[in-house]
Amino acid sequence: MDDFSFTPNDSIFENREALLEEWTPNSLVGRDKELTRYHAALQPVINNETPSNVFL
């Protein structure tokens, strides 16, 4: 059995900020298809038109 001990400087998190509500990742891995669909659905907003309904 491994003997693990934590000291105040040890962290189990690679990036603890990722747990914050306001944190935004640099990229969404594996979501290209979904991002393309959202982009297409929201493009009318950019064109100053009424967009289709989008359920997130």
N, C-alpha and C positions, 0 to 999 in steps of 0.2 A: 504494500500500500504506500502511495506517495505521501510524503509529509509536506503539506503546503502551509506556509505561514505568511501572513500579510503584515507589512509594515506601513506606516503612514504614507510613504512615497509610492507604494505599489498601487496600480490601477488596473482593473479588469476591463476598462474601456479603451478602445483605440482612439475614439473621438467622443468624449463625453458631451460636447456641444450638440451632437446629433440628437440628443434626447430632448433638447429644448423645442418648445412649440414654434418659435419663430425661425428655426433653422431650415435652410433650403439646400438640398444637395446640388452639386455642380452638374450632375447628370442623373437620369433615371435609367438605370441599366435594364435592358429587356423590355422597354416600354415604347419602342419606336412606332409600332403599329397603333397603339392607343394615342400617342402624341400626334400622329398624322391625322387620325380621326378627329381629335379635338381641334386641331389647327383648321381643318376643312370646315368643321361645324361653326367655328368662331370667326372665320374669315369675313363673313358678311358684316360683322361689327366694324372691322377695319375699313370696309367699303361704305360705311355709313348706311347699311341696310339692316333689316330685321333678321336676326339669326334664327336658326331652327332651335328647338328645345334640346337641351343637353342635360342628361342626368349624370351627376358625378357620384 
